[in-house]
Amino acid sequence: MLNLNTSVLEKSDILKLYTKGYTRPVDYKIGMEYERLPISKTSLKAVDYWDADGVNAILRAFASENSWDYIVDGSNIVGLAKGHDTITLEPGSQIEISLKPENTISQIKNKITEINEGLYSVIADKDITLLNYGVSPYSTYKTINLIPKRRYKIMAKYLWGILSDVMMRETAGIQCCIDFKDEEDAMRKFKLANKLTPFMTAMFANSPIRGGVDTGYKSFRALSWLNTDNDRCGFVGKISEEFSFEDYIDCIMKTPMIFIHRDSQPVDIDGNITFEEFMKTGYKGLMPVLEDYELQANLCFPEVRMRNFIEIRNHDCVGGDLKYSVLAIYKGIFYDKTAMEECEELLKNLQYNDYSNLRYNVPKHALQTPVKKYYVSDYAKEIIKIAEKSLKNMQTGENMYLNPIKEFTMNNMSPADVILKKWNFFWNKDPRKLVKYLSDFENLKKC
């Protein structure tokens, strides 16, 4: 296989991928990616891509009714697009809405509501609901087929963690994207976002029941990421140290490669070399191009991913207006200098080992996780207060989107705590009641 590209990829070319994201503060926007689990209302099993009324059929019907374009892999539909907005599929047929960044959270909410209404129209007469939940509540990866997307087959073969199949096929999350004005601002936000991740994971923990049983973890989704692939998951670098775009690039380049694309076909590398080695020597006659690095970076899964924006990835899927609380916290903190300073002051006494311990303890205990002389809940309450003060000062009215998470956190509870209480004392451990509680369309106006 010959590579016809004769130009040599340099680190300076890669660096431009990040510097092109520089944005004036007056133009800052916020973005969202929102995954949900398609579930049969009668069997409670995950809906398969190829079912008669399965996910493939849902995409086709939605595209027809709403004039969206197909995204294909070979001859198979793996998503839809309209302008800069997409509806795509995760490996186990989880449905993800990814929206063009907007100036306000209300604009994002309106777009989500519009898309939800279209999805509801398609599935209203079918035995399907979409769950606002972090992990498949009844089916496990052993009975969830991969969608027909070639990269997922390669990833499933390569990822070696004991829960990597759970991560790929069972989980659903929410991601938030924020802007930066220059490299210094990007690195400051990157470091602070990493420090905030265990507290945000705890606040939005929403996956305690898996396979029809209480797992003993409040975020089984977070646990699955801890056991996916240590080479490409978790913190990028030591967040207590100075960090730069080049340092981030070096972390990506030192990670084993899974595959690249040539002529629209995946070329399996299977961890045989790192991207750094690929830059030096190539692979079987192929030399790197910029798109190879972009793919390599997207095949790394840290809690916070650097792109030409910052992508914060560590939240269980939650429903109703609670999902917009994720955006409100980050907008309140990262788009206000004083709020960032107050968060940095709040967390200044925590060291790298503290954050590392939190990563492993928060999935089990969420807000009740001890940290030094306090609990995660103590820090979480202060984080919300800082974001609320900032949003009130912005005078956009977006502080109202903090109300759903305040109702939980100020009472030392995450969504998982509420589910566990209902599961053990009111639902008699009946997964049907859990699915009804989590269903997107039991009450559409709250979605």
C-alpha positions in Angstrom: 0.0 0.0 0.0 1.6 3.3 -1.1 1.1 6.7 0.3 1.0 9.3 -2.4 1.3 12.2 -0.1 4.8 13.6 -0.3 4.6 16.4 2.3 6.1 15.7 5.7 3.8 16.2 8.7 5.4 18.4 11.3 4.4 19.1 14.9 3.9 22.8 13.9 1.1 21.6 11.5 -0.5 19.8 14.4 -0.2 22.8 16.7 -2.4 24.8 14.3 -5.3 22.5 15.0 -5.4 24.0 18.5 -4.4 27.6 17.8 -7.1 28.0 15.2 -9.6 27.8 18.1 -8.7 31.2 19.5 -11.9 33.1 20.1 -12.6 36.6 21.4 -14.4 36.4 24.8 -17.3 38.4 23.3 -17.8 35.6 20.8 -17.6 32.7 23.3 -20.2 29.9 22.8 -21.1 26.7 24.5 -21.7 23.3 22.9 -23.4 20.1 23.9 -23.3 16.4 23.0 -26.2 14.3 24.5 -26.4 10.5 24.3 -29.4 8.4 25.2 -30.2 4.7 25.4 -32.9 3.2 23.1 -34.8 0.6 25.1 -37.8 -1.6 24.4 -40.6 -0.7 26.8 -41.9 -4.3 27.0 -38.7 -6.4 27.1 -36.6 -3.6 28.6 -33.8 -4.8 26.3 -31.5 -2.5 24.3 -33.0 -1.8 20.9 -30.8 -3.3 18.1 -29.7 -1.5 15.0 -31.2 -4.2 12.7 -34.6 -4.7 14.6 -37.6 -4.1 12.4 -38.4 -1.0 14.4 -34.7 -0.6 15.4 -32.3 2.3 15.3 -31.6 2.1 11.6 -35.3 2.4 11.0 -35.6 5.3 13.4 -32.8 7.2 11.6 -34.4 6.6 8.2 -37.9 7.7 9.4 -36.5 10.8 11.2 -34.5 11.8 8.1 -37.5 11.4 5.9 -39.8 13.4 8.1 -37.4 16.2 9.0 -35.2 16.5 5.9 -31.9 15.4 7.4 -29.0 13.9 5.4 -27.6 10.4 5.9 -24.1 9.8 7.3 -22.9 6.5 6.0 -20.2 4.0 6.7 -20.0 1.9 3.5 -23.6 1.3 2.6 -24.9 1.6 6.2 -26.5 4.6 7.8 -24.6 5.5 11.0 -26.0 9.0 11.6 -27.8 12.0 10.3 -26.7 15.6 9.6 -28.4 19.0 9.1 -26.1 21.9 8.8 -23.7 21.7 11.8 -26.0 19.5 13.9 -25.8 15.7 13.9 -27.6 12.7 15.2 -25.1 9.8 15.4 -24.8 6.4 16.8 -22.4 5.1 19.5 -21.2 1.5 19.2 -24.2 -0.1 21.0 -26.8 2.0 19.1 -26.8 4.8 21.7 -28.3 7.9 20.0 -26.2 11.0 20.3 -27.3 14.6 19.5 -24.4 16.9 18.8 -25.3 20.6 18.3 -23.5 23.6 16.8 -22.3 25.7 19.7 -24.7 28.5 20.6 -24.5 31.8 22.6 -27.0 30.8 25.2 -28.2 27.6 26.9 -31.8 28.5 25.9 -30.8 28.2 22.3 -29.4 24.8 22.9 -32.5 23.7 24.9 -34.8 24.9 22.0 -32.8 22.9 19.5 -32.8 19.8 21.7 -36.6 20.2 22.2 -37.1 20.5 18.4 -35.1 17.3 17.7 -36.8 15.4 20.6 -40.2 16.3 19.1 -39.1 14.8 15.8 -37.8 11.7 17.5 -41.0 11.3 19.5 -43.0 11.6 16.3 -41.0 8.6 14.9 -41.2 6.3 17.9 -44.5 7.3 19.5 -46.3 4.3 18.1 -43.4 1.9 18.6 -42.3 -0.2 21.5 -39.3 2.1 22.1 -38.2 4.8 24.5 -35.0 6.7 25.0 -33.6 6.7 28.5 -31.8 9.5 30.2 -29.4 7.3 32.1 -25.7 6.5 32.2 -25.7 2.7 31.6 -28.0 0.1 30.1 -30.4 -0.9 32.9 -31.2 -4.4 31.8 -29.2 -5.6 28.8 -25.5 -6.1 29.1 -22.8 -5.9 26.4 -23.0 -9.7 25.8 -26.4 -9.2 24.2 -25.9 -5.7 22.6 -24.5 -5.9 19.0 -22.1 -3.4 17.6 -23.6 -1.2 14.9 -22.1 -1.8 11.4 -19.4 0.9 11.6 -16.0 -0.4 10.8 -14.0 1.6 13.3 -16.1 0.2 16.2 -15.2 -3.3 15.2 -11.5 -2.4 15.3 -11.9 -0.6 18.6 -13.7 -3.4 20.2 -11.0 -5.8 19.3 -8.2 -3.5 20.5 -9.4 -1.9 23.8 -8.2 -4.2 26.5 -9.8 -3.0 29.7 -12.1 -5.4 31.5 -15.0 -3.0 31.1 -14.2 -1.7 27.7 -17.2 -3.5 26.2 -19.4 -2.0 28.8 -18.2 1.5 27.9 -18.7 1.0 24.2 -22.0 -0.8 24.1 -23.9 0.1 27.3 -23.1 3.7 28.4 -24.5 7.1 27.6 -23.2 10.5 28.7 -23.3 14.3 28.3 -20.4 16.4 27.0 -19.9 20.2 27.2 -17.7 22.2 24.9 -16.2 25.6 25.8 -14.1 28.2 24.1 -10.7 29.8 24.9 -9.1 33.1 23.8 -5.4 31.9 23.6 -3.1 29.2 24.7 -2.7 30.5 28.2 -6.4 30.7 28.7 -6.9 27.2 27.1 -4.3 25.6 29.5 -5.8 27.3 32.5 -9.3 26.1 31.6 -8.0 22.7 30.7 -6.3 22.2 34.1 -9.3 23.6 36.0 -11.7 21.4 34.0 -9.7 18.3 34.9 -9.8 19.3 38.6 -13.5 19.8 38.4 -14.3 16.4 36.8 -14.6 14.2 39.9 -16.9 16.7 41.5 -19.1 17.0 38.4 -19.1 13.2 38.0 -20.4 12.9 41.5 -23.1 15.6 41.1 -24.5 14.0 38.0 -24.0 10.3 38.9 -26.9 8.5 37.4 -26.1 4.8 36.7 -26.4 2.6 39.8 -28.6 -0.1 38.3 -27.1 -2.3 35.6 -28.3 -5.7 34.4 -31.4 -5.3 36.6 -29.4 -5.2 39.8 -27.9 -2.6 42.1 -24.2 -2.6 41.2 -22.9 -0.9 44.4 -21.7 2.0 42.3 -23.6 5.3 41.8 -21.9 5.8 38.5 -21.2 2.5 36.8 -20.6 4.4 33.7 -17.6 6.2 35.3 -16.4 2.9 36.6 -16.4 1.5 33.1 -14.2 4.3 31.8 -11.7 3.5 34.6 -11.4 0.0 33.2 -11.3 0.7 29.4 -7.7 1.5 28.4 -5.3 3.3 30.7 -3.2 4.3 27.7 -5.9 6.6 26.3 -8.3 7.3 29.2 -8.2 9.4 32.3 -6.2 12.5 33.0 -3.8 13.8 30.2 -0.6 14.6 31.9 -0.2 15.6 35.6 -2.7 18.4 36.1 -0.7 19.9 38.9 2.1 20.8 36.6 2.4 23.4 33.9 0.9 22.2 30.6 0.9 23.5 27.0 -0.5 22.6 23.7 2.7 20.8 22.8 2.6 18.8 26.1 -0.9 17.7 25.1 0.2 16.8 21.6 3.1 14.8 23.1 0.6 12.8 25.2 -1.4 12.0 22.2 1.7 11.1 20.2 3.0 8.7 22.8 -0.3 6.7 22.8 -0.4 3.4 20.8 -2.2 3.7 17.5 -5.3 1.6 16.8 -5.9 2.4 13.1 -5.8 5.0 10.3 -7.8 5.6 7.2 -6.6 5.3 3.6 -8.9 5.5 0.6 -11.9 5.5 2.9 -10.7 2.2 4.3 -9.5 1.5 7.9 -5.9 0.3 8.1 -5.5 -1.8 11.3 -2.4 -0.9 13.4 -3.5 -2.6 16.6 -1.1 -0.8 18.9 2.1 -1.8 17.1 3.5 1.7 17.1 2.8 5.0 18.8 2.0 8.1 16.7 5.4 9.5 17.6 7.0 6.4 16.0 4.7 6.8 13.0 5.9 10.3 12.6 9.5 9.1 12.5 9.3 5.9 10.4 5.8 5.6 8.9 4.0 2.3 8.9 4.2 -0.3 6.1 5.0 2.3 3.6 2.5 4.8 4.8 3.5 8.2 6.2 1.4 10.4 8.4 -1.0 13.1 7.3 -2.8 15.6 9.5 -6.0 13.6 9.4 -4.1 10.7 11.0 -3.3 12.8 14.0 -6.9 14.1 14.3 -8.1 10.5 14.3 -5.4 9.5 16.8 -6.5 12.4 19.1 -10.2 11.3 18.8 -9.3 7.8 19.7 -7.9 9.0 23.0 -10.6 9.4 25.7 -9.5 11.6 28.6 -12.1 13.2 30.8 -11.2 16.5 29.2 -10.1 16.5 25.6 -8.3 19.4 23.9 -9.4 20.4 20.4 -9.9 23.8 18.9 -12.2 24.1 21.9 -12.2 22.2 25.2 -14.5 19.1 25.4 -15.5 18.0 28.9 -16.7 14.4 28.8 -17.3 12.9 32.2 -21.0 13.2 33.0 -23.6 10.5 33.1 -26.6 11.1 30.9 -29.4 12.9 32.9 -32.8 14.1 31.8 -35.1 17.1 31.9 -33.6 20.4 32.6 -30.9 18.7 34.7 -28.8 18.2 31.6 -28.7 21.9 31.1 -27.3 22.3 34.6 -24.1 20.8 33.2 -23.8 23.6 30.8 -24.7 26.3 33.3 -22.0 25.3 35.7 -19.3 25.4 33.1 -20.5 28.6 31.5 -20.7 30.3 34.9 -17.2 29.2 35.9 -15.2 29.3 32.6 -16.6 32.5 31.1 -15.9 34.7 34.2 -12.5 35.6 35.4 -13.5 36.0 39.1 -15.4 32.6 39.1 -12.3 30.8 37.7 -10.2 32.4 40.4 -12.6 31.4 43.1 -12.7 27.8 41.9 -8.9 27.7 41.7 -8.8 29.0 45.3 -11.4 26.4 46.4 -9.3 23.5 45.0 -5.8 24.8 45.7 -5.1 22.4 48.6 -5.8 19.3 46.6 -2.8 17.6 45.0 -2.6 15.2 42.1 -2.8 12.2 44.3 -6.1 13.5 45.8 -7.6 13.8 42.3 -6.3 10.4 41.4 -8.0 8.9 44.5 -11.2 10.8 43.7 -11.3 9.3 40.2 -11.4 5.8 41.7 -13.7 6.5 44.7 -16.3 8.9 43.2 -17.9 6.2 40.9 -18.9 4.2 44.0 -19.7 6.9 46.6 -20.5 10.1 44.4 -21.1 13.0 46.7 -20.4 11.0 49.8 -16.8 10.5 48.8 -14.3 11.8 51.5 -11.7 14.2 50.4 -9.2 15.3 53.1 -11.4 16.6 56.0 -14.5 17.1 53.9 -16.7 15.3 51.4 -17.2 15.8 47.7 -20.6 17.3 48.5 -19.0 20.2 50.4 -16.9 21.1 47.4 -19.8 20.6 45.0 -22.0 23.1 46.9 -19.3 25.7 46.6 -18.9 25.1 42.9 -22.6 25.6 42.3 -22.5 28.8 44.4 -19.6 30.2 42.4 -21.3 29.4 39.1 -24.6 30.9 40.3 -23.0 34.2 41.3 -21.2 34.4 38.0 -24.4 33.7 35.9 -26.4 36.2 37.9 -23.7 38.9 37.2 -24.0 38.0 33.5 -27.7 39.0 33.7 -28.7 36.5 31.0 -31.2 34.6 33.2 -29.2 31.4 32.8 -28.8 31.0 36.5 -32.2 29.3 36.4 -30.6 26.3 34.8 -28.8 25.6 38.0 -32.0 25.0 39.9 -32.3 21.3 39.0 -28.8 20.4 40.2 -29.2 22.6 43.3 -32.2 20.6 44.3 -30.0 17.5 44.4 -26.6 18.7 45.6 -27.8 21.0 48.4 -29.5 18.0 49.8 -26.3 15.9 49.5 -27.9 13.7 46.8 -27.1 12.8 43.2 -29.7 11.4 40.8 -28.3 8.0 41.6 -29.2 8.4 45.3 -32.8 9.1 44.4 -32.9 6.1 42.1 -31.5 3.8 44.8 -34.0 5.1 47.3 -36.9 4.4 44.9 -35.4 1.1 43.8 -35.1 -0.3 47.3 -38.1 1.2 49.0 -40.8 2.1 46.5 -40.2 0.1 43.3 -39.5 -3.3 44.9 -36.5 -3.5 42.6 -38.7 -3.6 39.5 -36.7 -2.6 36.4 -39.9 -1.6 34.6 -40.5 1.1 37.1 -36.9 2.3 36.6 -37.4 2.4 32.8 -40.6 4.4 33.1 -39.0 6.8 35.5 -36.1 7.4 33.1 -38.1 7.5 29.9 -37.6 10.5 27.7 -41.1 10.7 26.5 -43.2 9.9 29.5 -43.3 13.7 29.9 -41.9 15.4 26.8 -42.1 18.9 28.0 -39.5 18.2 30.7 -37.0 16.9 28.2 
